[in-house]
Amino acid sequence: MTGGLLLSGAVAALLTAALPAPASSPVVDNPPPDKIVIDVATVNGSGCPQGTAAVAVSPDNTAFTVTYSQYLAQAGGNSDPTAFRKNCQLNLIVHVPQGFTYAIASADYRGFLSLQPGASATQKASYYFQGSSNTVPKTHPFNGSYNDDWQATDSTDVAQLVWAPCGVLRNFNINTELRVNAGTANPGKVSFMTMDSTDGNISTTYHMAWKECPAS
């Protein structure tokens, strides 16, 4: 999946070492009136082979969902030894209205989880701007037995938000991972974890925060 898909919306919780906007810049309660546009540059990883990740954009261009059809990690039984870990990286080009910078405050992940007693699983995500260091991953652990839908939300306190550099176009990367451990209680039975979708929405300020850039 390459560039050319136009999106508008928040992507995920942003905890990164990107350059922050000056503290004197006021936080804007509402998003700027102009829409933001996101080009999908690349989608890569064992959890999202080409053609298995689809992007759906809302009619008003204020929300999007990334849906995966083969994002599944499993362990135990006759599972492939490499199947216990799957990952996906989204590389996005974010265009924001002139004079503003943004920070992403939250992201929602969900799927289905089937764990035998003693098995465990982990969903992990990290985020960074091009040219910045990877963030410390946000990790959500689950323990067996478990056989139900799962959901996890990454969120950042307002005081800890990190802002995109003003006046510079930097690609934004989202790395996600699913990992399953069969454990020792029932290693002959399969445990698995799937990721169905990743949601972002800028219709509420909970997901996306804005600041005005200082005058050049």
C-alpha positions in Angstrom: 0.0 0.0 0.0 1.6 3.2 -1.1 1.1 7.0 -1.1 -2.0 8.5 -2.8 -4.5 7.5 -0.1 -5.6 10.8 1.5 -6.7 10.7 5.1 -7.7 13.2 7.7 -7.5 12.5 11.4 -5.5 11.6 14.4 -3.4 8.5 14.2 -2.2 7.3 17.6 -0.9 8.4 20.9 2.3 10.4 20.3 5.1 10.0 22.8 8.2 11.0 21.0 11.4 13.0 21.2 10.3 15.5 18.5 10.9 19.2 19.0 8.3 20.7 21.2 6.5 24.0 20.5 7.6 26.8 22.8 5.8 26.8 26.2 4.4 30.3 25.4 2.3 29.0 22.5 -1.3 28.7 23.6 -3.1 25.4 23.5 -6.1 25.6 21.1 -9.3 24.2 22.5 -10.7 23.4 19.0 -9.0 22.1 15.9 -8.2 24.7 13.2 -11.0 25.0 10.6 -8.9 23.7 7.7 -8.8 19.9 7.4 -5.5 18.0 8.0 -4.5 15.6 5.2 -2.5 12.4 5.7 -0.8 10.6 2.8 -0.1 6.9 3.5 3.5 6.5 2.4 4.0 2.8 3.2 2.5 -0.1 5.2 4.9 -2.8 6.0 5.2 -5.8 8.3 4.4 -9.5 8.9 1.1 -8.5 10.4 0.0 -6.4 7.4 1.2 -8.0 4.1 0.5 -6.0 1.0 -3.3 -5.9 0.3 -4.3 -6.9 3.8 -4.6 -3.5 5.4 -7.4 -1.2 4.3 -8.0 2.5 5.2 -11.6 3.8 5.4 -12.1 7.5 5.7 -15.3 9.2 7.0 -17.3 11.3 4.5 -16.4 14.5 6.3 -12.7 13.7 6.4 -12.5 13.9 10.2 -12.0 10.3 11.1 -10.4 7.1 9.8 -10.0 3.4 10.6 -7.2 1.1 9.5 -8.6 -2.5 9.2 -6.3 -5.5 9.1 -7.4 -8.9 7.7 -4.3 -11.0 8.5 -2.9 -9.4 11.7 -2.7 -12.6 13.8 -0.1 -14.0 16.2 -0.3 -17.5 17.6 1.7 -20.0 19.6 1.3 -23.6 20.8 0.1 -26.7 19.1 1.5 -27.0 15.6 2.0 -23.2 15.1 4.9 -22.0 13.0 7.8 -21.1 15.3 7.9 -17.6 13.9 4.1 -17.0 14.2 4.3 -15.9 17.9 5.1 -12.4 16.9 3.6 -10.2 14.2 4.2 -6.5 13.6 3.1 -3.6 11.3 4.6 -0.2 10.6 2.5 2.7 9.1 4.5 5.5 7.6 2.3 8.7 7.2 2.9 12.1 5.7 0.9 14.6 7.8 -0.1 18.0 6.3 -1.4 20.4 8.9 -2.9 23.9 8.5 -0.3 26.6 8.2 0.5 28.2 11.6 -0.4 25.2 13.7 1.3 22.2 15.2 -0.3 19.1 16.6 0.1 16.4 19.2 -1.7 13.1 19.3 -3.3 12.3 22.6 -4.9 8.9 22.2 -5.4 5.8 20.0 -7.7 2.8 20.2 -6.8 -0.8 19.3 -9.0 -3.9 19.3 -9.3 -7.4 18.1 -10.0 -11.0 19.4 -8.0 -13.0 21.9 -8.0 -16.7 22.7 -5.5 -17.8 25.4 -5.2 -21.2 27.0 -4.7 -21.3 30.8 -1.1 -20.2 31.5 -0.7 -18.5 28.2 -0.1 -14.8 27.8 -0.2 -12.1 25.1 1.0 -8.5 24.6 -0.1 -5.7 22.3 2.6 -3.0 21.9 2.8 0.3 20.0 5.4 3.0 19.6 5.4 6.3 17.6 7.9 8.7 16.3 8.5 11.5 13.8 11.0 11.1 11.0 14.4 12.0 12.4 13.4 11.5 16.0 14.1 8.5 18.3 11.6 5.7 18.8 9.4 6.2 21.8 9.2 3.9 24.8 6.5 1.5 23.7 3.1 1.5 25.3 2.4 -2.2 26.3 -0.9 -3.9 27.1 -0.5 -7.4 28.6 -3.2 -10.1 28.7 -3.2 -13.5 30.6 -5.1 -16.7 30.0 -7.5 -18.2 30.2 -9.2 -15.7 27.9 -11.6 -16.1 25.0 -13.2 -12.8 24.0 -12.7 -9.5 22.2 -10.0 -7.2 23.6 -9.5 -3.4 23.4 -6.6 -1.2 24.5 -6.2 2.6 24.5 -3.0 4.5 24.5 -3.3 8.0 26.0 -1.1 10.8 27.1 -1.6 13.5 29.8 -1.9 17.0 28.4 1.1 18.1 30.3 3.2 15.4 28.6 2.1 15.9 25.0 5.0 16.3 22.5 4.4 18.5 19.5 5.3 18.2 15.9 8.0 20.6 14.8 6.6 23.9 13.4 7.1 24.6 9.8 8.7 21.3 9.0 7.1 18.3 7.2 8.1 15.1 9.0 6.7 11.7 8.3 4.9 10.1 11.3 5.5 6.4 12.0 3.4 4.0 14.0 4.9 0.7 15.0 2.5 -2.0 16.4 3.2 -5.5 17.5 1.3 -8.6 18.7 3.1 -11.3 20.7 1.8 -14.6 22.1 3.4 -17.0 24.6 1.9 -20.5 24.9 3.2 -21.0 28.4 4.0 -24.4 29.9 0.5 -25.5 31.2 -1.0 -26.3 27.8 1.8 -26.0 25.2 0.0 -28.5 22.9 -3.0 -26.2 22.4 -3.0 -23.1 20.3 -3.4 -19.6 21.7 -3.8 -16.6 19.4 -4.3 -12.8 19.2 -5.7 -10.8 16.3 -5.8 -7.1 15.6 -8.9 -5.9 13.7 -8.5 -2.2 13.6 -6.8 1.0 14.6 -9.0 4.0 15.1 -8.3 7.7 15.1 -10.6 10.7 15.2 -10.1 14.5 15.3 -13.8 15.3 15.9 -12.9 15.5 19.6 -10.0 17.2 21.2 -9.4 14.2 23.3 -7.6 12.5 20.4 -5.8 15.5 19.0 -4.4 18.6 20.6 -3.3 21.8 18.8 -1.0 24.8 19.3 -0.4 27.9 17.3 3.2 28.1 16.1 5.2 31.2 17.0 5.3 33.9 14.3 8.2 33.5 12.0 
